[in-house]
Amino acid sequence: MKKINKVYLARGLVILIFFVAFYVLNTMTLLVADDYSYAYSFKTGERIESIKDILLSQQAHYYSMNGRSVVHFLAQFFLLLGKPIFNVINTFAFMGLCLLICYLSFGSLKKIRFSWFVISYVGLWIMTPAYGDSYLWLTGAANYLYGILLASLYLIPFRKVSTNTSESPKKTNIPKEILFSVLFLIAGVIAGWTNENIGPAVCGMVVLFLILYKFSHISWKPWMFTGLAGNIIGSLFMLLSPAQSKRAESLGGFGDLKTWLRRAVTITYDALNYLLPVIVLWVVFFVIFCYQNQELKWKEKLIKAGPSIILLCGTIASAYAMMITPYFPERAWSGIIVLALISTGMMFAIVQIDTTVLKRILLSISITAFCFFCLTYGEAFLDVRSVSRQAHQRVDYIMSEKEKGNLDVTLSPISRKSKFDAYPEEGDLTYDVSHWRNNQIAQYYGLNSVNRK
């Protein structure tokens, strides 16, 4: 009993350290770039003060900026709540994402292996190329953290069904089926309307799950098809928004076949750079799985490993879908990395960890990962704190100048020190006083103009 208590105590301590570590970085990350713009309505130009303002703002945003209405609604909602409240919600959301990676990996809370939770948390820490942009920056988190969180939540029922390979016939509850089908249509629209690469990838994964059910002799349900219909509708709403094509053209257009092939080469290079650790783990687990199930036929192996392969296909699709887009920011890799971790976790879940040797290896990997996180966190903390101090000093300077009656201020740009900062490498200000980066800060603080020192 004492040994069990010590194990749970140690796990609770690790979770607490992870929680506090993320929260501290989030509190030190102030408003950046688009945060200033999204604090105002795209329809009226006035400060957002209600949910109604956000809805009207997103209506105008859909026609003027881009089609990611769902996640940008969240961005403006978080700005309405305020940064301190967002910091708390966002920390729970990130921890929830790590738990969701494990839940989808194992298909049940009871089956989750704590070692994979540690590996997932540290995996995101290591592999996410723009950690600050994707998870700490308010608008960036709304787009990428909450985008993949919504898509992953939507996949839960598909994952649950895939674990019920010995499904027994049940009496159909028609009212319940109708209600769930309607709700899943709405959930499908939201999941498909998240990001340009994740939304369409979800559509593809749902189709593959339906094929897997057919081979596994699992009955199709109406909600699966209403959900898929919702995915398609949501993705089309996003991709066909009037602002989407304008935005693509302003960034260089969709390109031709030659351009796509060139972008594919770049994506492959980046994928190896960002995903190599998890790719290696997936291959190792797959080899162990095949060795442990030599008596099974290839069809049976594919059915058993089906969910993992489907998420792997989703990972690949969400990466290479960016071939047709002129702009592939590093922060857009965050959702791809999450899908890769889920796929690897699913493969890990079907490996039999009965031997003492394998258990010790997994324990060693998770302990090493935790120690690596602790060693690298200090440097990340110092980088983010340094940038945070600059941001606080800037706000103090702006306020002092306003008290003097000076509404035309000159500021030093704030630049990124590491991937844990949310600022651009070139700095967040330009020498053009009329540039949107300068204007949005001027508007937010009630200035006439902001110039770069």
C-alpha positions, 0 to 999 in steps of 0.5 A, a space after each residue: 500500500 505504501 509503495 502504491 501511495 509513493 508511486 501516485 505521489 511521485 506522479 502527482 508531483 510530476 503533473 504539478 511540476 508540468 502544470 506550474 512550469 507551463 503556467 509560469 511561461 504563459 503568465 510571462 507571455 504578454 499580448 503579442 502581434 495579432 492579439 492587439 488587432 483581435 481585441 477590436 471588432 473587424 466590423 466596427 473597429 471598436 473594442 470588443 465588449 460582448 459575445 455579440 460583438 465577437 459574432 459580428 466581428 467574425 462575420 466581417 473577419 470571414 470576408 476580410 481576413 481568413 476563414 478560420 472563424 471557429 478558432 478566431 472566435 476563441 481568440 477574441 473571446 479569450 481577449 474579452 475575458 482577459 489575459 490572467 483568466 486566459 493563462 489559467 484556462 490555457 494551462 488546463 487546456 495544454 494539460 488536457 491536450 497531453 491527457 487527450 493524446 494518452 486517452 486516444 492512444 490507449 482508448 481508455 483512461 484506465 489503460 493509460 500508461 503514465 510513462 506515455 503522458 510524460 513522453 507526450 508532454 516532453 515530446 511537445 516541448 522538444 519537437 514543437 518548433 514554435 512552442 511560444 507561438 503555438 501554445 503560449 501566445 494567446 492568438 496562436 494558442 487559439 489557432 493551434 492548441 485549441 484547433 488540434 484540441 477540438 479536432 482530437 476531442 471529435 475523434 474520441 467516439 471513433 477511437 472508442 468504437 475501434 476498440 470494440 472489436 467484439 461488438 454485440 448487437 444492441 437494441 437501437 434507441 432511435 431518439 438517442 441516435 437522432 440526437 447524437 447524429 445532430 450533435 455530431 453533425 455540429 461537432 463535425 462542422 467545428 472540427 473541420 473548421 479549425 485549421 487549413 491542414 487539420 480540418 481536411 485531415 480529420 475528414 480523411 481519418 474519418 473515412 479511414 475509420 469507416 473502412 476499418 470498421 467495415 473490415 473489423 465487422 463493426 456496424 456503421 452508425 448514423 452519427 458517423 456519417 453526419 459527423 463526416 458530413 459536418 467535417 466536409 461542410 466545416 472544411 469547405 466553409 473555411 477553405 472557400 471563404 472569400 478572404 481565403 483566396 485573397 490571402 493566398 494570392 497576397 502571399 504568392 498564390 497556390 502555385 503549380 505542380 512544380 511549386 508543389 513538388 518544391 514545397 513537398 521537398 521542404 516539408 519532407 526535410 522539416 518533417 524529418 527535422 521535427 518528427 524524427 524522435 517520434 518516427 523512430 519510436 513508431 517504427 520500434 513499436 511497430 517492429 515489436 508489435 509484428 514480432 509479438 504477433 507473428 501468428 496473426 495474418 497480415 489482415 489481422 495485424 492491419 486491423 489491430 494496428 488500424 487506428 495507429 495507421 489511420 492517425 499516421 495517415 492523418 499526420 502525413 496528410 496534414 503535413 503535405 496538405 500545406 503543399 498547396 498553400 504559399 505560407 507554412 509557418 512553423 507554428 502550423 507543425 504543432 497539430 501535425 506533431 500532436 497527431 504523430 504522438 497519438 499515432 505512436 501512442 496507439 502503436 505503443 498501446 498494442 505492444 505487450 509490455 509484460 517483460 521486466 526489461 521492456 518496463 525498465 526501458 520505458 521507465 528509463 525513457 520517461 525519467 530521462 525525458 523528465 530530466 531533460 525537460 527540467 534541464 532545458 526549462 531553466 534556459 527557456 524560463 530565462 529567455 521568456 523572462 528577458 523578453 517579458 521584461 522588455 515588454 513590461 518596460 515598453 508598456 511603462 514607457 508608453 504610459 509615461 509618454 502618454 502622461 506627458 501628452 506625447 502620442 507619437 512614440 518611438 519604441 525598440 522592437 522586441 525580437 525572439 530569443 528562442 522558440 519559447 518566445 512568441 515574438 517574430 525573429 525580425 522584431 515586432 515593429 517595422 520602420 514603416 509607421 503605417 504598417 499594421 504591426 505599428 498601427 495595432 499597438 498604437 490603436 491598443 494604447 491610444 496613440 497616434 503613431 508608433 515608430 521603430 527605433 
